[in-house]
Amino acid sequence: MLWWALAGFFLWLAFREIYHGFVPRKGFSQPHEIFKSYVLITLLIAAAIAYTPLRYWHFERFLTGKARILSESDKATVHCNTLFDTLFDPNSLAAGHANPWTGEIVLQKPWCGVLMDYLRHPEEMDPQGIASLNLFVHETMHIRGELNEAVTECQAIQRHYRAARLLGIDSDTVARQSGLLYYQSQYQDRGRIGGMQAAYYSDQCAPGKAMDENLADSTWNP
């Protein structure tokens, strides 16, 4: 919101300069000459300030469309928290959270940015980027109504490949390796670390075990 306000302020400065080039200022009988360089500079500053929120707004809409497909719910909406949002979010210690009753999915800063960067270069297999993709899928699974974290995480892992393709990862190999790398490393680490991380882990989350949904496009399928 602050970024939009700043961009609006500089747009107003440009508009004011143009307006008074045709309409005299109060106390003047003639309009003043429009300083074109001033108008150009204020417009460029406004555009530069508006670029970041506009970029994230567009990404939120993109993620929302994919979340609705993955969750099979038209209620799903994705919001990327700014630093200010995160500071005042009651769930700020969580990387993300979702409300299955309202459909709202929130990704804390900087996870939307990490995911955005990862989708530009998925072939680099950046561990944090892979985690950001899985985070998005995990929170989307909550919108389906599942509240148990271990079950939700396992559902997300099995749909990691599907989500990767939906989010624009064109390479079938890269999309599948992304999910398998998460499952084989970061997910298994949750079980070894224990504590709060253990709530997201189950040894039944494996091919052929209790949590296997036997999805046709499961990350586990060859």
N, C-alpha and C positions, 0 to 999 in steps of 0.2 A: 504493500500500500504506500509506503514511504517513497519508493522508486517512482510509482505512478504520480504521486503528488509533485515530486521534483520535476518530472518530465512535463507535467501540466503547467507548472510555474514558468518554465522556459518557453513553452508554447504560447502562454499568455503574454510574455514579454514580446515575442515576435508579432503576435496578433495586435498588441497595443501599438507597436511601432507602425505597422501597416495601416491600422485604423486611423491613427492621427495623421497619416499622410493624406487622408481624404477628409477627415472631420477635425476641425480645429480643437486644440486643447482648451480647457476651461480658462477663460481670461484672455485668449488669443483670437484674433479675427481671421487668421489664415492658417490652413493646415501646414505642417512643417514638411521639409524634404525627408523622404524615406531613406534611411541609411541602410543600403542593401547589405553591406558587410555585417552590420549588427544583426539584421534579420537572419542572414545565412548562418552566422555563428550560433545564435540562440536556437535555431532549428536543428543544427548539427548536435548541439549539446542535448537537446530534448530527445533526439533520435538515439544518441549514445546511451542516455540514461534509461530510455524505454526498452532498449534491446534485450537486456537481461530478463526483466519480468515478462516481456512478450515471448521470449524464447521458452521460458519455463511454463507460461500459460499454454503455449502450443503443445509442449511435451505432456503436460497434464491431460489435455484433451486426447492426445494420442494414447497415453497409458489408460485412460478411462475406457476408450473403445476396446482395447485389448482385454482389460479387466472384465468387462461385461461379457466378452466371449468366453474367457477362461472360467468365470464364476457362473455363467449362464444366468446372470441377474442383471436386469436393466437398472437396478438401484445403484450399482457400483459406480463410484466416483473417486478419482485419485487427486490428492492435493500434495504438492511438494512444499513442505514447510521452509520458510526463510529462517535465518538465524534468530530473528525477533520472534517468529512463531514458535520455534523450538524452545527458546528460553522460557516462554510462558505456557508451554504445553504441559499439562499434568503428567503426561506419559513421556516426558523428554528423555528419560534414561533408556527408553526402548528405541531401537533403530527405526521402527515403524509400528503402527497399530491400526486396527480396523474394527468397525462397528457393524456386525451382521444385521442389525435392526435398521440402521439408516443407510447402509451401503458405503459409508465413507471410509476410504483408505488414506492413511497419512504416512508419508515417508519423511523422516526427519532430515534436516540438512546434515551432511552433504550428499545423502544417498541418491537423490534424483540426478545430481550432477555427475556422480560416479557412474550411474547407469547410462546416462546420456553419452558419456565419454566411451564407455565400454561398447556400446552399440555401434559407435563409429569405427572401432578397431577390435572386433571380437576375436580375430585370429591371434591376437597377442595373449589371449588366455590370462588376463590379469586376475589374480585371485580375488581382489576386492571388487572388481567389476562383475565377476561371476557371482559373488556373494550378493551384490546389489540386485542382480536379476532374480536370484532365488528369494530374496527378501520381498520383492514385488509379487512374485507368485505366491509366497507364503501368506502375505496379507490378503491377497485376493481369495485364497482358499477359505479364509475366515468368513468372507461374505457368503459363502455357500452354507454357513451355519455351523461349521465345525469350530469348537472352542478348545478342545484338547490340543495343546501345542505339539506334542509328539506326533499325533495323527495328522495335524495340519502340515507339519514339516514334511512328513512322508508323502502326503498328497502333492505338495509343492515339488518335491524331488522328482516324482514320477511325471509331472507335467512341465518340468524344466525345459525339455526338448521342444515340446509344443509351444511353450511361451517364447522361446528363443526364435523359432521360426515366425511366430506371429509378430514379434517385435522387429523383424526385418533382417535376421541373420540368415543370409541366403545359402550359405554352405551347410549342407546336411551334416557333414562330418564335424564342423566346428560347433554347430548347435548341440550335437549329441555329446561331444567331448566336454563341452562346458558343463553339462549336467553331471556327467560321470566324474569329472574332476571334483566337483563340489561334493558329490556323494562319497567318493573314495578318500577325500582328504578332510575338508572342513566339517562335513557331517560326522565322520568317524571321530574327529577330534572332540566333538561335543560329548560323546560317550566317555572318552578318556579323561576329559577335564572334570566332568561331574558338576556338582553344585547346581546353579541355575541353568547351566548349559544342558545338564542331563534331562531337564524337562522337555527338551526339544528332540531327544534321541530315544530310539528304541531298537533293540536287536531284532525286532520283528519287522523292521522296515528293510526288506531285502527281497530279491526275486524268489517267488515261491513260498514266502512266509506270510504270516497273518495279515500284514498291512498291504500286501501286493494286490493292487486292483486289476491286474491283468489288462491294462490299457493297451490298445492296438499300437499306439504311438508312444508308449512309455519310454522314458529315458533309458531304462534297463534293456529294452529290446534291441537286438543286434540290427 
